[in-house]
Amino acid sequence: MSADTCVYIGDELARYGFGQGHPFGPDRLGAFWKQAQASGLAARVMCCAPVSADRASLERFHTPAYVERVIRQSKTGEGYLDLGDTPAFPGIYEAACYVVGSVLDAIKRLLAEECRHAFVPIAGLHHARRDSAAGFCVFNDCGVAIETLRRVHGLQRIAYVDIDAHHGDGVFYAFESDPELIFADLHEDGRFLYPGTGAAGESGRGTAVGTKLNIPMPPAAGDDAFRAAWRRVEALLDKFQPEFILFQCGADSIAGDPITHLAYTPAAHRHAAAGLCRLPEQHCSGRLLAMGGGGYNRHNLALAWTAVLEVLLENSSTPG
Ligand SMILES: [Zn+2]
């Protein structure tokens, strides 16, 4: 069967959150799924149970010392895993392992052609560095995914596309000198928003110059500005023809997010997903893995993520 879209749903994933009332609270998955059910999309997807990653998988991207630190602080639930944005809680290691493991399971299913598209709502934790947490992100599932696609599955040229309001610094700097990691990131200008990076001149280093596209958007940028900038993303992907596409579709770029200042509507997310689905078959056999990323207004994340899911479903049938 190759005509399906997989979605990862379950308490193990929902548990990745920093407590009720926190912007990244454990109610985000439920807010999305309720909307998916109300809109009838939930009944059309293949639901997959969250899967945990083992330590060896994490260490394809993260340093053993950092993984050890998360394990230790997960037992006590005390302190921060970075300089003060990402608090530990009891069981945070296990919760973070389910985020990464679900993404890796989605990759396995996509490559085995069990499905054509996959969506992991609680994932796309793009700020974590190889040796540290950052910005609510404990393990960088995107980074682990890239390393796993290469070392385990033998793919080389991977594209990472990110429309979250924040710059995907944890992915960008880990692969800044890597000419086969095609990176495109539209984010709120770093002069106005965490993490402050992702200037237009940051286009890769050494042999990787030109394989990275950072597009800072001014505060209050709307759908028209998004669509104009998005053309450059498609041009980059056409030029480098990736074998696999990772799509971080953070919903905090929608107007009304409590911690950012962009003003897209969910139509931007729909537009991006449709553009990625249209990429020629020969580039990556139509495979697309979407990860929910940020999004702290529950209503917005429900609408943006279901917009992406709808596009994945519309484009999921394989001819013949
Ligand atoms: Zn974000």
Residues whose N, C-alpha, C, O or C-beta is under 5 A from the ligand:
A	BS01	ZN	D164 A165 H166 G250 D252 G294
